[in-house]
Amino acid sequence: MTRLWALVVKELRALLKDRRARLILVAPPLMQLFLFAYAATFELERVPIAVWDEDGGREARELLARFAGSPHFAIRRQLHSGHEVAALLDQGEVRAVVHLAEDFGARLARGEVAPVQLLLDGRNSNTALLVQGYAAEVVARFAARGGDGAPGLTVRSWYNPNLESRWFFVPGLVAVLSFSLTLVVTALSVAREREAGTFDQLLVTPLSSWEILAGKSLPGVVVGMAEGTLILVAALLWFRVPLEGSLAALYLGMVLFALAAVGVGLMISALAVTQQQALLGAFLFLVPAVILSGFATPIANMPEPVQWLTRLDPLRYFLVVVRGVFLEGAGVAALADQYWPLLPIALASLAAAGLLFRRRSS
């Protein structure tokens, strides 16, 4: 333990003695957190739309006024015929066209369902779905005003009543940003010593290969936990994302996740000869890992072979943990099915890194 502790202290000193290295550990994650949280939003504001009102009656004008008053829409054109619709959508001048038939008011007066046609630009499916949801909300509020012929619609959103996209996005950044920094720092650890010529000196010390592996692993775990805590505090205090669950459940997942990230980073570091190779290897692993994690695209929407591939991604499981703790109030028992896959991934990656170290040192 004395030898192991000395190696851990050496690694942390090598990482923290450089002022620029200390700055890299703090400034980039915070910059990325604020950049992603503010720039990457799932909400749309002032979506340009056109309206085609063939009715012109009081009810039709009231409904269109609700579209005009919504913060999600901006009425750019008033159409007078169906020939104008295709040109507007083809050229991308508007995202949608709201069409009210000439018998819209008459149907409402008779107590019938008066359809509201929404013509969407489906080239961007995510945007189209959001526009459809916002339009449904406007129509539902119009229907709730009372009177005959107005269908009722009730919508309830669990875990995020106000549909704040940052409540979904920022907790995911706790996982993604801590993962990226832990992976890069660990991947550079051995490559840095190889370039400096000190790795061979480390091999002739009384330390065994497994002690060297542990000494390289623990600083990465410490860095990953520290970065995760830093982003967690920013999420709570600055972005006001509620933390409904227990910190114990969150940090249990964070420890397992950090071990898995360190194992992958050490595998890359054991294979790389230079720091440039290690950095390239880290990013080659990082980009697919983020894509396959479900961070932005639901895993259920991926092809089945790809869904099986995501089971090897540690980020997939920790995203469920961190979002479950933040938004659902999940505890340790509820997240057990996410904890246990992280453990074999961590053990397998650390064992593979140990074998690679032994092979490279023999």
C-alpha distance (Angstrom), angle and dihedral (degrees) to the residues before:
residue distance angle dihedral
M1 . . .
T2 3.81 . .
R3 3.80 91.5 .
L4 3.79 91.4 44.9
W5 3.80 92.3 49.3
A6 3.82 90.5 49.8
L7 3.81 90.2 53.0
V8 3.79 92.5 48.2
V9 3.80 91.3 50.5
K10 3.81 89.9 47.8
E11 3.81 91.4 52.4
L12 3.80 93.5 48.5
R13 3.79 91.9 47.3
A14 3.79 91.3 49.8
L15 3.77 89.3 50.8
L16 3.81 97.7 44.9
K17 3.79 104.3 34.2
D18 3.80 92.6 80.4
R19 3.81 112.4 77.2
R20 3.79 91.1 -148.8
A21 3.79 90.9 52.4
R22 3.80 90.7 52.3
L23 3.78 89.6 50.3
I24 3.81 91.0 51.2
L25 3.80 90.6 54.3
V26 3.80 93.1 56.8
A27 3.81 112.4 22.5
P28 3.85 104.2 50.1
P29 3.83 96.2 49.0
L30 3.80 91.3 49.9
M31 3.80 91.6 46.0
Q32 3.80 91.2 50.0
L33 3.80 91.2 46.7
F34 3.80 92.9 55.2
L35 3.80 93.0 39.9
F36 3.80 95.4 51.3
A37 3.79 95.4 38.6
Y38 3.80 93.7 53.1
A39 3.81 101.1 31.3
A40 3.82 102.4 37.4
T41 3.76 102.6 61.6
F42 3.79 128.5 153.4
E43 3.79 92.0 -149.5
L44 3.81 126.5 94.4
E45 3.78 125.7 -148.1
R46 3.81 128.1 -165.9
V47 3.79 96.1 0.7
P48 3.81 108.0 -167.9
I49 3.81 111.5 -118.5
A50 3.80 138.3 164.9
V51 3.79 127.4 -140.6
W52 3.79 128.0 -144.8
D53 3.79 109.0 -165.8
E54 3.80 112.9 -176.9
D55 3.80 92.2 165.9
G56 3.78 103.7 54.7
G57 3.80 92.9 -173.0
R58 3.80 130.2 133.6
E59 3.83 95.6 -93.6
A60 3.80 92.1 48.3
R61 3.82 91.6 49.9
E62 3.80 90.5 48.5
L63 3.79 92.8 52.2
L64 3.81 92.8 47.6
A65 3.80 89.8 48.0
R66 3.79 87.9 58.4
F67 3.80 89.3 54.1
A68 3.81 89.5 49.5
G69 3.80 91.5 49.1
S70 3.79 95.2 49.1
P71 3.84 114.9 102.1
H72 3.80 88.2 -138.3
F73 3.80 97.4 62.2
A74 3.78 138.5 54.4
I75 3.80 116.0 -170.2
R76 3.79 106.3 -138.7
R77 3.81 103.1 167.9
Q78 3.79 140.0 28.9
L79 3.81 108.6 -149.6
H80 3.79 127.3 -153.8
S81 3.81 102.7 -173.0
G82 3.76 140.7 23.1
H83 3.80 92.0 -112.8
E84 3.81 90.4 74.7
V85 3.80 94.4 57.1
A86 3.79 99.8 71.7
A87 3.79 94.3 47.4
L88 3.81 93.5 51.1
L89 3.79 93.7 49.1
D90 3.81 94.1 42.8
Q91 3.80 92.4 52.7
G92 3.79 92.9 45.1
E93 3.81 94.2 -123.3
V94 3.79 90.5 134.2
R95 3.78 134.3 20.1
A96 3.80 96.3 -143.9
V97 3.79 144.2 4.3
V98 3.80 122.2 -139.7
H99 3.79 111.0 -149.0
L100 3.81 124.8 -166.8
A101 3.80 115.8 -172.4
E102 3.79 122.0 -131.5
D103 3.83 92.2 -105.4
F104 3.83 95.0 51.1
G105 3.83 94.8 111.9
A106 3.80 93.7 38.9
R107 3.80 91.8 54.5
L108 3.79 91.2 51.1
A109 3.79 90.7 49.4
R110 3.81 90.3 53.1
G111 3.82 91.0 50.4
E112 3.78 93.6 -110.9
V113 3.77 130.7 133.5
A114 3.80 108.3 -89.8
P115 3.82 108.6 -155.9
V116 3.79 121.5 -136.8
Q117 3.80 110.5 -154.2
L118 3.80 117.0 -146.8
L119 3.80 115.8 -166.5
L120 3.80 110.3 -162.4
D121 3.78 135.5 -164.2
G122 3.81 97.5 -125.4
R123 3.80 98.2 -172.8
N124 3.77 89.4 99.2
S125 3.79 102.3 43.1
N126 3.81 95.7 -172.3
T127 3.79 92.2 53.1
A128 3.80 90.8 45.1
L129 3.80 91.4 53.4
L130 3.78 91.3 49.5
V131 3.80 92.1 49.1
Q132 3.79 89.6 48.5
G133 3.80 90.7 52.4
Y134 3.80 93.5 48.5
A135 3.80 91.3 47.9
A136 3.81 91.0 49.9
E137 3.80 88.9 52.9
V138 3.82 92.1 52.8
V139 3.81 92.3 48.2
A140 3.80 91.4 46.8
R141 3.81 91.4 53.6
F142 3.78 89.9 48.8
A143 3.80 89.9 51.4
A144 3.81 90.9 50.1
R145 3.81 91.5 61.6
G146 3.81 89.8 86.8
G147 3.77 132.7 -118.2
D148 3.77 134.3 105.9
G149 3.75 124.8 -53.2
A150 3.78 96.8 23.5
P151 3.84 114.2 126.1
G152 3.77 115.7 -140.1
L153 3.81 123.0 -129.0
T154 3.78 125.9 -172.2
V155 3.80 120.5 -166.0
R156 3.77 126.3 -175.0
S157 3.78 125.9 -179.2
W158 3.80 117.2 -157.4
Y159 3.80 122.7 -149.5
N160 3.81 92.5 6.1
P161 3.81 108.6 46.5
N162 3.80 95.1 175.8
L163 3.83 93.6 42.8
E164 3.79 91.3 -123.8
S165 3.80 105.8 179.7
R166 3.83 91.7 -154.7
W167 3.80 89.9 62.6
F168 3.79 86.5 63.7
F169 3.79 98.9 34.7
V170 3.81 105.2 43.2
P171 3.84 96.8 54.7
G172 3.79 87.5 53.0
L173 3.80 88.8 55.6
V174 3.81 89.0 60.0
A175 3.79 87.0 64.8
V176 3.80 100.6 36.7
L177 3.81 98.6 46.0
S178 3.81 95.7 43.3
F179 3.81 89.0 47.1
S180 3.80 94.0 51.0
L181 3.80 94.9 48.6
T182 3.81 94.7 43.7
L183 3.79 90.9 49.1
V184 3.80 94.1 49.5
V185 3.82 95.7 43.9
T186 3.81 92.3 49.1
A187 3.79 94.4 43.2
L188 3.80 89.9 54.9
S189 3.81 96.1 47.7
V190 3.82 100.7 85.3
A191 3.80 95.2 28.1
R192 3.80 89.1 56.0
E193 3.81 90.9 54.2
R194 3.79 92.0 46.5
E195 3.79 90.7 54.9
A196 3.82 91.5 46.0
G197 3.80 91.2 48.4
T198 3.80 94.4 -123.6
F199 3.79 98.6 110.2
D200 3.81 93.0 79.1
Q201 3.79 88.8 51.6
L202 3.79 88.9 53.5
L203 3.81 90.9 53.3
V204 3.83 93.4 57.3
T205 3.81 93.1 53.7
P206 3.84 120.0 97.9
L207 3.82 88.5 -99.9
S208 3.80 114.9 116.0
S209 3.80 120.6 -135.3
W210 3.80 90.6 -103.9
E211 3.81 91.3 51.8
I212 3.80 89.3 50.8
L213 3.79 88.8 49.7
A214 3.80 91.7 50.5
G215 3.79 91.3 46.1
K216 3.78 90.3 52.8
S217 3.82 92.7 44.2
L218 3.79 102.5 51.1
P219 3.83 96.6 58.6
G220 3.80 89.1 51.6
V221 3.79 90.7 51.6
V222 3.82 90.2 49.4
V223 3.81 91.4 49.7
G224 3.81 91.9 47.6
M225 3.80 93.0 49.4
A226 3.79 91.8 46.7
E227 3.79 93.1 49.7
G228 3.79 91.7 46.1
T229 3.80 90.3 51.1
L230 3.81 92.0 48.4
I231 3.80 92.8 52.5
L232 3.81 90.6 42.6
V233 3.81 91.2 56.3
A234 3.81 90.8 48.1
A235 3.81 90.6 50.1
L236 3.79 91.7 52.0
L237 3.79 101.4 40.1
W238 3.79 103.4 32.0
F239 3.80 106.2 27.5
R240 3.82 93.7 32.0
V241 3.78 94.2 -137.2
P242 3.81 106.9 168.4
L243 3.79 118.4 -119.1
E244 3.79 103.3 -147.5
G245 3.82 99.4 169.1
S246 3.79 135.4 57.2
L247 3.78 126.1 -73.2
A248 3.81 88.8 -136.9
A249 3.80 90.8 63.3
L250 3.80 90.8 46.9
Y251 3.80 96.2 48.1
L252 3.79 93.8 45.0
G253 3.78 88.2 58.3
M254 3.81 90.6 42.8
V255 3.83 92.4 55.7
L256 3.81 93.0 49.4
F257 3.78 90.9 44.4
A258 3.81 92.8 49.2
L259 3.81 90.5 51.4
A260 3.80 90.4 51.8
A261 3.81 91.9 47.7
V262 3.81 91.3 48.0
G263 3.81 90.9 49.6
V264 3.80 91.6 53.7
G265 3.80 90.9 45.0
L266 3.80 92.4 51.6
M267 3.80 91.0 49.4
I268 3.80 88.9 55.2
S269 3.80 91.1 44.6
A270 3.80 92.5 50.6
L271 3.80 91.1 53.5
A272 3.81 97.3 43.1
V273 3.79 121.8 85.6
T274 3.81 98.0 -169.1
Q275 3.79 134.6 31.9
Q276 3.79 89.2 -114.1
Q277 3.79 90.6 58.4
A278 3.80 91.0 46.5
L279 3.79 92.4 50.8
L280 3.79 91.7 48.1
G281 3.79 91.1 48.4
A282 3.80 91.5 50.4
F283 3.79 92.6 53.1
L284 3.80 92.2 43.8
F285 3.80 87.7 58.8
L286 3.81 96.6 37.2
V287 3.81 99.8 57.9
P288 3.84 96.8 52.9
A289 3.80 90.1 41.5
V290 3.81 91.6 57.1
I291 3.80 92.6 44.7
L292 3.81 92.8 49.4
S293 3.80 94.9 43.4
G294 3.79 97.3 77.6
F295 3.80 91.1 -116.2
A296 3.81 92.9 137.3
T297 3.82 106.0 -3.1
P298 3.81 119.9 53.1
I299 3.79 112.0 -114.6
A300 3.81 89.7 -137.8
N301 3.82 88.9 65.6
M302 3.81 92.9 56.3
P303 3.83 123.2 93.8
E304 3.79 113.1 -88.9
P305 3.85 95.8 -110.4
V306 3.80 88.8 52.9
Q307 3.80 90.6 48.9
W308 3.80 88.9 57.2
L309 3.79 89.5 50.0
T310 3.81 90.8 54.8
R311 3.81 88.9 64.5
L312 3.82 87.7 75.9
D313 3.80 92.3 55.2
P314 3.83 113.0 95.7
L315 3.79 90.7 -163.3
R316 3.80 89.7 64.9
Y317 3.80 92.7 63.8
F318 3.78 98.2 41.1
L319 3.81 91.2 51.7
V320 3.80 88.6 59.2
V321 3.80 89.7 48.0
V322 3.79 97.0 49.5
R323 3.81 95.2 43.3
G324 3.79 91.3 44.0
V325 3.80 92.0 52.8
F326 3.81 94.2 44.2
L327 3.80 101.7 43.4
E328 3.80 108.8 16.0
G329 3.80 100.0 37.9
A330 3.80 90.2 -125.7
G331 3.80 119.6 176.9
V332 3.78 134.7 -154.4
A333 3.81 94.5 -82.0
A334 3.80 93.7 50.9
L335 3.80 91.5 50.6
A336 3.80 97.9 44.7
D337 3.81 91.4 107.4
Q338 3.81 88.3 59.3
Y339 3.81 96.0 45.1
W340 3.77 99.3 54.4
P341 3.86 97.3 57.3
L342 3.81 89.3 53.3
L343 3.80 92.0 57.9
P344 3.85 97.9 58.5
I345 3.81 90.1 42.0
A346 3.81 89.6 53.7
L347 3.81 93.9 44.8
A348 3.81 93.4 45.9
S349 3.81 94.4 47.9
L350 3.81 93.0 45.9
A351 3.81 91.5 47.4
A352 3.82 90.8 49.2
A353 3.79 90.0 49.0
G354 3.81 89.9 50.9
L355 3.80 91.8 51.7
L356 3.79 90.8 48.7
F357 3.80 90.6 50.5
R358 3.79 91.4 51.4
R359 3.80 92.0 47.8
R360 3.79 93.5 48.4
S361 3.81 92.6 46.1
S362 3.81 95.7 47.5
